[in-house]
Amino acid sequence: MITRIFAIILLAFSLGACAEPPYTNVDNGKLKELITQGVPLYDVRRAEEWSQTGVVEGSRKLTFVDSAGRMNPELLPRLAAEVGKNDPVVLICRTGNRTDSLARELAKAGYTQIYNVRDGITRWIGEGNPVVKN
């Protein structure tokens, strides 16, 4: 009986892990298209990260979490003032992990057109795309 319960729990966890995220992952080609279309791009890294690597030209800088992992209390109010819940928005960070978390939070808050830059600024730079230094 315990083995069967354990198997059911394990199956439930594995099925949840395979579920599609509530946002769209995009590569650098699609990111360029979205930028051309005027979709706002939010770089959600911290100031020291922007200084180290630069940012994609036109990025709006808005820190998601501080170095201790605490969410920036200004993030959601500022985003809500700048982007409607049914408007498209693109998120970029260093590798896509923070933006995955943020995109999930935005989906819970009712945002419907969220784009996450897969592999973040790291791949953007790695593929030779330009950045703007602060």
N, C-alpha and C positions, 0 to 999 in steps of 0.2 A: 504494500500500500504506500509506504513512504517513498519507495523508488518511483512509483507511478506519479505521485504528487511532484516529486523533484523533476521528473521528466516533463511534466506539464509546465511547471514554472520555467524550466530551461527553454522549452519551446516558445513560450510567451515572450521571454526576453530576446531570443534570437529573431523572432518575427518582428518585434519592435525595432530592432537594430537595422533591419532591412527596409524599413518604411522610407518612402521618399521624403526628403526634407520639405518643409513648407516654404521653400524659396527656390530660385533657379541658380544653379552654378553656371558661371560663364568663364570662358577662356579670354585671352587677350584680344583675339580678333573680335569677339562679340563685345568686349569692353569698348574697343575703339568705335564700333557701330553705335553703341549706346551713348557715348560721349558726343559723337557727331549729331545724334538726335536730340541733344540737350538734356539728357537724363542726368540728374545730379549725382556726382560721385563723392562719397564721404570716406575719407581716410580716417579710420577710428583708432589709429595708434597713438602713442604718447609723443609729446614734443621732442624728447631726445631722439626718438626713432625717426621723426620727420627730418631732424637735423642731420642724422647719420646718413640717410639714404636719399633724401629729397622725396618729393611726391609727384604723382602724375599731374601734369599741368591741368589746372582747372579744379583740382580736388578741393573740397570743403573739409577743413580739418576740424574734427570733433572727437575728442578722446572718449573711448568707451569705458575702459577700466584703468585705474592707477596701477602703479607698480606692485601694490599689495593685493590687487585683484578686486578692489572695491569699485562698484559702478559709479560713473560720473553722474551726479544727481541732475546736472544740467542737460544731459544728452537727450532724454525723451522729450522734455518740453521744447527744446530748441528744434529738434527734428520735427515735432508736431507743428511748430510754427512755420517751418520751411517746406514740408512735404505733406501733402494730403494722403490719407490712408489708401486711396485708390490710385495714387500717382506712382510712377516707377521711381525706384531709388536703387543706386548701386553702392555696395559696401566693399571696402578693401582694407586689409591689415597686412601684417608681415607674411603670413602663410595661409590664411583662410580660417584659422581656428577661432579667433575672436569674432570674426564676422559671422561664422556659423552660429555661435551663441547669440550674438546680437540679432541676426536674422530670425532666429526662432522666437526671441522675445518680441520682435516687431510683429511677427505673424500672430502671436498670442494677443497683441494689442490691436489687431485688426488690419494691419497693412497687407495689401494683396499683391503688389508687384515688386518683390524684393529680389535683387540680383547680388550674388556673392561671387567675388572674383576668386576663382579657384587658384590656390597657391600664391595669392596676394602679390605684394610689391616685389617679393623675391623672384618670382617667375617673370614679372614685368621687366625687371632690370636684367635678369638672366637671358631674356630673349632680345636684349639690346634696345629696348624701348626707352625713350627719353624721360628724364625726371627734371623737376625744377627744384633747385636748392632754396632753402629758406633764407 
